Amino acid sequence: MASNTSNSLVELDHLSFGYGERLILDNVSLTIPRGKVTALMGASGGGKTTILRLIGGQVQAQQGQMLFDGKDITPMTQPELYAVRRRMGMLFQFGALFADLDVYENVAFPLREHTDLPEALIRDVVLMKLNAVGLRGARELMPSDLSGGMARRVALARAIALDPELVMYDEPFAGLDPISLGTSARLIRELNDAMGLTSIFVSHDLEQTFAIADQVIILANGKIACQGTPDEVRHSTDPLVYQYVHALPEGPVHFHYPGPTVAQDFAAEVSP
């Protein structure tokens, strides 16, 4: 597949997608620049993980284009899609390690599945990737022996085993203690720069996200509410973005689900 020289590795071009009657993304256009770290943020259910699934071809755009390196993923055949996926790495929420394989075999899995490398070279690659995440010494442990932060780092080593161009992270900071959270954030930034990656991650952690991201995209109501550098997003005057960034309980996103007033509900007669 020919490589596109555009500055954008991923692009959503007037893309719409929904589940059944529920529209998740409504005519959304955005670009993910090469070599940068991009964060997807916004309230739960806003379409962040859906964008990752669209990029990976797990679901298909219903309107518009889902471009990876200038090629629309939507009409691709299965062999073409598999070829594109080999250029991507994915860190699933909570790691998703194979429970019956030790750390070494988890990281070796994509190498065995997608390459014909000899065992000696596979060993070298696995140890290098584990060393990059600080867990070379944990290669014989089982996933059940790992803390949540360690499991996430093993999953990251597996995600970069094939030296992908793009790495996607689905809520990499969820459920981590402050030390593990800081370590994970630092690894995303350092590996992106050291390996020349393009990184996209979904997050709700404002402090760590603003510390490592080059670009922040906030999604709301099927649209892009705000897109820019962390500093630009932090100082946005958009009411919804302001509420999100400052964690306010009331604003465009209301605490109470829409319905009758309290007075109307309590005054209503109950049918016998």
Steps between C-alpha positions, in 0.01 A plus 500: 500500500644835398571742781342842505729799560227708669569635847192311621519125563132469594211710374125488553335676206135600562450167675174388659443185702236369738380188676146429384293815540764668717733733310844507667704706252322757284691626193829512692824611334833485682865426431765314701845641412795267449749472782274671754304390807127570468252463786129432455295632792139575588212359699438126504312376196627785283665281235864489611544123498280483190759707314768246594276220375443686172873550450563130559218398266298323770201711399443687176402857426141538386577826324824674413852357498729340757850562360821334614812622321277646229303178437132457590466201733124455450497323157815293564498124453594283798859442380544876442361578844729244667799657323402842638447362850855365504610864490301570818543406863217495753507518878157390619338623817653309796755334269306195375797266543462130425447353846656161419822643350788646699631852443760387245249302292245783509750737341626231260146420380470764222851416379414132470164579342612752238867427425731212413781621725726232649461431871830666589391827337155482658671468838713808433199706392289390799776583747556840335130590518474384861812696586344811345209476747723403793383138532773287344548334839130406518497290184423171677206634704140416418241778454342402832831585670502857367365820647263706287777738402739218409233328290441823309876531432523140375205573271686806373809288425274265304339793315840623376646154427454539123636858494168655392458847357189568708430397859151539647430495874149451640495669843859406594477679837176343628528336840870577554662632817681838470844341450382255232295774335800731476717217368245410232468861388876541479533180296240615248692824444851351503421203276316724255804724464770231515331269248359769272144384567165669462293451814129537575363444847162525669514654845301671773807602702548869430832550678692217335334554163587868485856418609580261212263578210589716201136525397177457698164432338186525714192325363143584599156434353644329194719799410841642579448749781863613506830410334842647566806496721447425871542870577241600239251246634565604861415861417200429275192711569261243354253426786514122458880491477527733801272271703702193403844649561398644839294192604188704574189301599263732313522656157402386150529144637235482773504290816132408462382294202227691309149429628200655674559746782501373857168676562343337195621153599379520861169662404420229245223261595593136535276264308335236722 
